[in-house]
Structure formats: structure tokens, C-alpha cells
Amino acid sequence: MEALPGERELVRRFQAGDASAFVGIMNHYEPYILGLLTRLTGDRSRAEDLCQETFLKALKGLPRFRSDSSLKTWLFRIAHNAVTDAVRASDPSAQSLEDMEEHDRTPQTPHKDPETRLEEAQVRRAVEAAMSRLPQQQREVLHLFYWDELTVAEIAQALRMPEGTVKTLLFRGRQAMRGQVTHLVSEVSR
Amino acid sequence: MTCEEFLRVLDTRTNGEAPPSDWVQHAQECSDCAFALRLERVMRSAPAWAEKPRLSAARRALVLNKASETSYLWSRLLPNLEESALTALAGGGLVALAFYVAPKLWATSVPEGLRRAVAPYAAPVVEGFHTLASPFIPILHQPWGVGLLGLTGFVVLFAAVLSARTLSIRPAWLRPA
């Protein structure tokens, strides 16, 4: 993710009463936040609800936001909390995101020589499909790492978890992705 | 290098450093590991090919309208609150200090003649103040009484200062020329 040029200045301007500064912030971060929420909910309409909620919460917090913090990780944390709350509210008996980490849905289908069978676009489609099948925590960490290009430290800050946990989720997520994609490839080539 | 070693290196990478040469060589020899490497590259390039979704126009408008309200409110309200609180704190502190110091100075530093001369005028004022303050004196003997009374005084002063500022009530000598 490219850094938002003049981010601190935009925050300062908003805090000084210039509402147009928020347009710049929203224009830059909206696709990333909405992309993450769409990935996590699997439902564009629900993701838009949560994205709107994220920015409205950001608006409430922005007047007190300290510019020495990272706006990017702060916004991702609000989005993460919004989706976590929504999951809990929609089904209180649902597994927490933490529990989902242990839920391994990686198929163990062996497959020979997948490299030669797929075109680039097919691999991308398989990656997208495989992501939707991962446990939510792994999906979130992989999305933040690959799609939003956050560092491990930034992910840890955004999700309020130790860096070691992020690395573990990244490690398990990659393994699960490989299993899922290989499985999808074998289905396509059948 | 074995496939197991290759995948361990692949799965623990957390930055974009160049892979070791024997690692690349192994990928050329093993199709499964080559696919794993390809998958990693596809995911690394996700920001370039992934969809960049946007909120609907109505939702964007709703958020941005709210931004205007929030920004307007906070930019005007926050400095006003801060300055009113500081004014109330400073004013309250000075008044409290005056009440504490004034009787002592009156007794020790004011010449006897002057005290006698002023007494007929000061007595009704002191008496009136005593009548007003007497209901609050028992509170001072309660635990937290001083703090509670101080806080109440601050809130009253703060509300008064904030109201005056909000309504732009200023004495003539404070108004800009």
C-alpha cells in the first residue's frame, strides 16, 4: 500500500475544522478497508455497511487522534473491531476469531504437477477462492500482508496481537492456502 | 535442499528479501515447490491485480456529510471547552486562594485604624457571605467534602465561563476595538 502523502497534515487540517481533509483520507484508505471487509465477510453489501461504520467511527476518533500514531493501522484496527463485533452480534454462539485459528479446513488431496496446468488468471481465481475458505484470522492476516502490504509489525499493531502470533498465522495461512489452491487445481483439472 | 526445507523457508519469509540461490535451483527441479513459489509470487503481486472496491455514492456522501459536521463541531467546540476549563480553573484557584489568604492578611497586615474605619462597611458583606456559605460548611467536615465542594465550584464556574463565551457575552473592556 502506498503511503498517503501529507497524512499528518490532512489529520491536522481536519482537527482544525477543514472537513475536506477527510475526503483525502477516505479516498486513499477506502479501497483497502472495503477490500479487507469484503474478504472477511464474503458479502459486499455487508462489507459496505461495515466500511461505512468504520469511517463513521474514525470520524468520531479523529479529533483526538495523535499524529505520531499510524493512521493506517488505526483505521485497520477500527475495521477489524467492526467485523469482530458484527460476527458476535449476528451469531453469539459463533466461534471467536481466535477459536477459528484452530479450525483447519485444509484439504489433504495430493496432486501431481500443478505448476504446468494453470494460467496466471486461473491461479488468481484459485487464490481468491482459496482465501474465502481459510479460517478468518488467517484470511485477515494474509490479506493485510499480501493485499494491503502491511508489515508484520503493522499487522500486529492493527490487530493488537504479538508479532509472533502474526508470524504463526502467516505461516499457517500460507500452508493452508497452498493446500486449498492445490485442491482447487485438482478439481479444475479433473 | 529438500522440499520440506524449501517450504519452511517460503512459509517463514516476512519481507521481500532475495531468496537463496540453492532455493531457486530447487524450485527449478521440483514442480510442486515451483508451484508453491509461483503461488507466493501471485500473492505478492495481489495489490497490482486485485479489485479496488469503492463505497456506493450514497454511502460516501453520508460519511462525508458527517465529516463536515464533526469537523465543524470539534474545531469550534474543543478549543472553547479547553479555554473555558482553563479559565474556570485559574479563576477558581485565585478565588480559593483569596478566601484563604484574605482573612489572614486582614488580621496581620492591615493597620488597626484602617480596619476600624472599614469595619462598618465590611461587616454586612462578611455577614452576607457567611449566610450564603453556612449551608456548605458541614460538607467541608465530611470525607471528600473539600474535593466535592471544589469540583462543584469548578463545574459552576466552567458552565458560567462556557455560557459567556458561547453567547459572546463580553464586558466592554474585553471587546476588541
Interface residues (C-beta under 8 A of the other chain):
Chain A: M1 F14 Q15 A16 G17 D18 A19 A21 F22 V23 M26 E30 P31 L34 G35 T38 R44 A47 E48 C51 Q52 F55 L56 L59 K60 L62 P63 K112 D113 P114 E115 T116 E120 V123 R124 V127 L142 Y146 W147 D148 E149 T151 V152 K167 L170 F171 R174 Q175 M177 R178 V181 T182
Chain B: L7 L10 D11 T12 T14 N15 S31 D32 A34 F35 A36 R38 L39 E40 V42 M43 R44 A46 P47 W49 A50 E51 K52 P53 R54 L55 S56 R59 R60 L62 V63 L64 K66 A67 S68 T70 S71 Y72 W74 S75 R76 L78
